[in-house]
Amino acid sequence: QVQLVESGGVLVHPGGSLRLSCAASGSIFSINTMGWYRQAPGKQRELVAGITRGGRTNYADSVKGRYTISRNNAKNTVYLQMNSLKPEDTAVYYCNADIDGRNYWGKGTLVTVSS
């Protein structure tokens, strides 16, 4: 059974940095696009950043220049480096991946940006 497990969510002060990780496990042949979404209280889930197997990336306008997505294909892992964090970045961050033709979600990790 394929699973995505996120880690790294904590409480951080405004202006701080944080790195999230998401590891895919189980019977996996190939992972195509991987990405990070977030959902703030009372809001819809939104795409934060995505990365193809070949390394092509895309970002939401709200995080461009502050967030960096990367992946390690050998480890089936995707990362999200978040810098210059703002209170409005507070949300549950979810990992998403296209694995062997199916789409999977992680359970999410909470990032809280507060002084």
N, C-alpha and C positions, 0 to 999 in steps of 0.2 A: 504494500500500500504506500502510495506516494504521500509524503508530508512536507509542508513548508513550516519551518520554525524560525520565528524572528527573535532577536535579542538586542539588548542595548538601550531600551527605553528607560529613562530616568527623569528626575527633576533637575533642571538646569537653569541657571540664571540668564536673563537677557544678555545677548552678546556672546554667550558661551558656544561651545562646540560639542558635538556628539556624533558617534558613528553607530549606525544600525547595521546588523548583519541578518541575513536570512539564508538558511541552509536547506537545500532540498535533499530528502532521503527516500530510500525505498528502491523499487525496481525501476531504474531510469535508463533509457537508451539515449535520449537527446533532449536538451532543453533549448528552446528557441528564445523568444523574448522574455525578459524578466523585468519586473518593475516594482515601484513603491507607490502606494496610494495612501491617502490619509482621510480621516473623518473626524471633524471637530464636533463638539456637542451642538446638536440642533442643526447640523449642516449635512449636506450630502457628501458621500465619498467622492474624492477627486483624485485624479492622477497627479502625482508629484514628479516622477521621473521614470523613464524606461530605458532599457538597453538591449540591443539585439545580441545574438550570439557573436556576431562579428565586431561588436563594440560601438555600434552607432547609438548615440544617445539623444534623448529629447527631455525637455524640462517644462514644467509649468512656469509661466511668466513670474509668478510670485516667489519662486525660489532660484531663478537663474542668477548665476554669479555667487550664490551662497551655498548651494548644495552640489554635490558631485556623486554620481552613481557609477559604480564599477562592479566588475564580476570576476570570479575565478572559475573558469569552466572546468578545470580539473577537480575542483572541490564542490562544484554545483552550488556555489554561493554567490549571493549578490550583496553589495554593501551600499550604504547611503551615508556619505560624509556630510554633516550639516554644520555650517559655520554661521556666525553672526545671527544666532537664533533670536526670534522675536516672540513675544507672548502670543501673537496670532498663529504661530507655528504649533501651538499646543493642539494635540490630536492623538488619536490612535492611528498608528502607522501600520499598514498592511502590506505584506509581500504578495506578489502575484507572479505566476510563471506559466508559460505554455510548455507543457512537458508531454512529449510523445503524442501530440495532437489533442491533448486535453488541457483545460485551464484550471489552475489550482490557486487557492488562497490560503494564506496563513491565518492564524487566529488574532494576530495584531500585537503590537507592543505600544504602551502608552508613553508619549513624550509630553512632559509638562515644562513649559517655559515660564518661570515666575521668579520674582524677587522676594 
